[in-house]
Structure formats: structure tokens, C-alpha cells
């Protein structure tokens, strides 16, 4: 029986290594040439292992720690999103829609170290700033943060925010958040509380049957982070009540 020789794992000279592609939340070094569509968590991975990569593309969020972040200097790295530096023991919360009510925060242990990654992170108006200061000691937030002015101020003192901040007035009562596609009709508006605050993150279309008087009475503040399509007479009204405009306003049929 002939002796088997060990297999050389290195690619032949002149042969291009294939890229591997992974989606979702990936932990550790997934390969030498890799594309990650989602989140790559390299926290806690030794620097010498990180350095074995040749090419890294992250379409989302890259998590590293202080010990291994410098190892990426020798890796051809492209991050089409955000790089977050956090210790391995930091808790990571990743959801498309993350809500913090008063009850949620009260149930959490004090002095939390968090990385919060989400399409939108909403702090309910009922949340007092003192509770945020007690529960969140060190926080990194990636996404759209929606919070009242006093809570947003408390976050700024202990959080690093990468994304858009939507600051609501303190004491606001009715908040409507639209994350998909919503059509505002006269019937829809009639069911809203007077003086509501509306936040559009997706696309909001306002139909032609809506009157200026009704829109003025129902929506006191309009935060536009997405796309708003409406007749010109209604667009102008909304623009005067728009503390946050990170999106677009357009008329029907307009590109």
C-alpha cells in the first residue's frame, strides 16, 4: 500500500481563489476571500486568524474589537455599511424594528453595554431620561433612532449613534411610525388623534381626497426619513411641519 502524501491546502500558483458568499449573522473568520451580506462578528477572534484573510467585503455591519481591528490593515477590506468596535462581552441586539418601552427598560439590569443594530430604534414617549441613564451605560447604535428630546439628550451622553436621529417633542402623545408603504386617505386621517406626530421611514402616499384642513388638524409634526408623495398643496403644508427631513418629497408622477 503506497503512502499517502498530505494535501497542500494552498491554491496553486496563478490560480485565483474563489470568493465565498454568506448572508445573515456570521461569526468568526468565514474564509480567505469572503463576501458577507449582513453582519460579520469578528469580536474575540485572535488577530493572527483575522490576518489570514486576503479579501473581505461586508455589505452591512462589521464588528471588531480593539485587539484585532489593526489586523485588518493587511486585508483588502471593503465595508459597505458600518464598522463598530466593541468588546467581546458587549451584548449585541439586531432586529429590523427595536422598541424600548418603560417596562422593557425597567426589566433590564443596570449599566448595560449594548450594540443596537436595527432599521429603526424607537424609544416610547413614556420613557424617562433618568431610566435611560440608569440602564444604558455604554451603547453603540446603528440605524434610525426615534426618541423624545430629553431621552435623545440622555443617549447622546452615553451612546455613539451611526445613522439618523429623529427627535420628537417632549410630551408628544400619539406617534405613528410608517416603515413600509402607507396610503393616507381621508378615512385613514379621520381615525387618527388630533395633533399626531407622523414618522415615515418607508413610503407614504397622500391621496387627493385629503383636505388641507383635515391634514392640518390631524398631523402636528411630520418627520420624513423615507419618501412622501402627495399633491403640491399638501406637500407644502407638510414641509412647514417637518422637523426632520432626510428623505424626499414629490408629487404623483414626479421622479
N, C-alpha and C positions, 0 to 999 in steps of 0.2 A: 504494500500500500504506500503510495507516494505521500510525502509530507506536504501538507497544505501551507502555502505562504500567506501571511497576513494581508488583508485587503487594504490598499492605500486609499484612505478616505479623501485625500486631497484631489481636486479636479485635475485632469490632465492639462499640461501647459498649453495655452492657446484655446482651451475650451471654456466658453462662457458659462459661469454658474447660473442656474435658473433662479428666478425670484419665487419666493413663496408668498402667498397672499392669505391673510386671516382677517376675520371680522369679529366684532364684539369686544369683549374684555379679554386681553391676552396678558398673561403674567410670565415674567422671565424672558430669556433670550429665545425667540422662536426660530432663529436660523441665521445664516451669514448674510443673506440678501433677502430682505423681507418688506412687504407692504402690509400695514395694519390699518384696516378701516374701522375705527372705533377708538379704543383706549389701550395703550401699551403700558403696563405697570412694571418698571424695572427696579422699584424700590427693594432694597435688601439684596440685590444681585451683586456679587463681587465685581470690582472694577475690571479685573482681568478677563472675566467672562463677557462683560459688555464690550470690551475691546476686540473680541473675536469677530464681531460683526463687520462686514465690509460696506454694506449699504442698508439704510433704514429710511423708510417713508411712512409717516404716520398721518393719516387723514382723520384727525380727531385730537386726542389728548395724549401727551407723553408724560408719564410720572417717573421722576428720578429722585434720588436722594443726594445729599451733599457729598457722600463718599464716592459715588460712581459717576456723577454728572460730567466730570472732566474727562472720563474715559471715552466719551462720545466725540471728543475733539479729533480723534483719529478715524472716525467713522463718517462716511458720506451720508449726512443726515438731512432729511427734509421733513419739517413738521408743518403740515397744512392745517393748523389749528392752534393749540396752546401747549406750552411746556410748563409743568408745575413741579416745583421742588418741594418734597415733603418727606418727613422721616417715616421709616417702615411701620412705626406703631400708630401713625395717624390714620384715623378712620376715614374711609372714602365712601361717599354716598353718590350713586349715579342713577338718576331717573330722568325721564323727559319732563315730568311735572312734579315738583317737590314743594309741599306746603308745610309751613310751620304755624300751627295754632298755639294758643296759650297752653292748652292741655298737653300738646306734643312736647313743647319745651320744658314744662314743669316735670314731665316724666323722665327727662334726660338727666344723667349725672352732671354735676357742675364741672366747669373748666374743661369743656370738651375741645379736643384738637381734631378739626374736620377739614376734609377736602370735599366740597359740594360741587358736583358737575351735573348740570341739567339745562334743558331748553329754557325753562323759566322756574325761578325760585321765589315763592310767594310767602311773605310774612303777613298773616292776617292782621287787620287793623286793631284787633283786641290785644295784640302782643305788646306789653310794656317794655320800654328800652332797658329797664333795670334787669328784666329777666334775660334779655339777650346778653347783657354784660356778665351776668352770673353764670350762664350756661355755656357760652362760646368764648373760650379763652384765646384760641388761635385758629383762624378759619381762612381758607382759600376758596373762593367761589368763582366758578367758570360758568357763565350763562347770563341770563337776563334776571336781574334782581328787582322784585317789586315789593316795596315796603313804604310805610309812612315815614315822614320826615325825621321824627325823633328816633325811630328804630334804625333808619338808614344812618343817622349820625352815630349811633352806638356801634353799628357794624364797621363804619369807617375807622373807628378807633382800634379795632382788633381783627379786621378782615382785609384780605387782599382780593379785590374784585377785578376779574378779567371779563369784560363784556359790557352790557348796557344796564344802567341803573334807572329805574322808573320810580320817581319819588312822589308818593301820594301825600295829600294834605293830612295832617293830624286831625283826628275826629271824623274822618270820612266814614260813611255808613255803608252804602251799597256799592260794591265793586264788582264789575262784570269783566271777566278775562276771556277773550276770544283767541283761541290758539289754532283753530282750523279755519274753515270758511263759514262766515256767518252773514246772512242777509237780514238787514234791519228793515222791517216793513212798519206800516202804521200800526198794525195789530201787535207786532212784537214790542214796539216802543210803549204802547198803551199799558203793557203789563209790567214795565219797569217802574221802580220807585222814582219819584221826582228827585232831581238833583243827583243822579247816579254818576259814578266815575266809571268810564269805559276804557279798557286797555286792549288794543288789538295787536296780537303778535303774528297772526296769520293774515287772512284777507277778509276785510269787512266791506260789504256792498250795501249801499243805502238806496232803497227803491224810490222811484219818482213820486209815489203817493204820500211820502212823508212831508209834512208841512214844517216850515221853519219854527213856528210857534211850539209845535209838539216836540221837535228835536231840542229846542232851547230849554224847554221845561224839564225834559227827562234827563238830558246829559249835561252835567255841570262842568265836567273835565273830561277831555278826550286825549289819551296817550297813544300815539301812533308809532308802533315799533315794526309794524308789518306794512300792509298795503290797504289803502282806503280808496274805494271807487264810489263816487256819488255825483249827482247833478251839481253844477257850479255854485248855485245859490246855497246849497247845504255844505259844500266844501269850505266856502268862505266862513261860514258860521263855525264849523268845527275848528278851523285853523286859529280862530280867535280864542278858543278854549283848549289849546293844545300845549300843555307844559312840556311834553316830551315828544319830539318828532324825529325819530331815527329811521322812518320808513318813507313811504311815498303817498301823495295824494294825486288822484287823477279822475277825469270824467269818463263816463262809459264810452268805450271805443277808442279811447286815447292810449297810446303806448308810452 
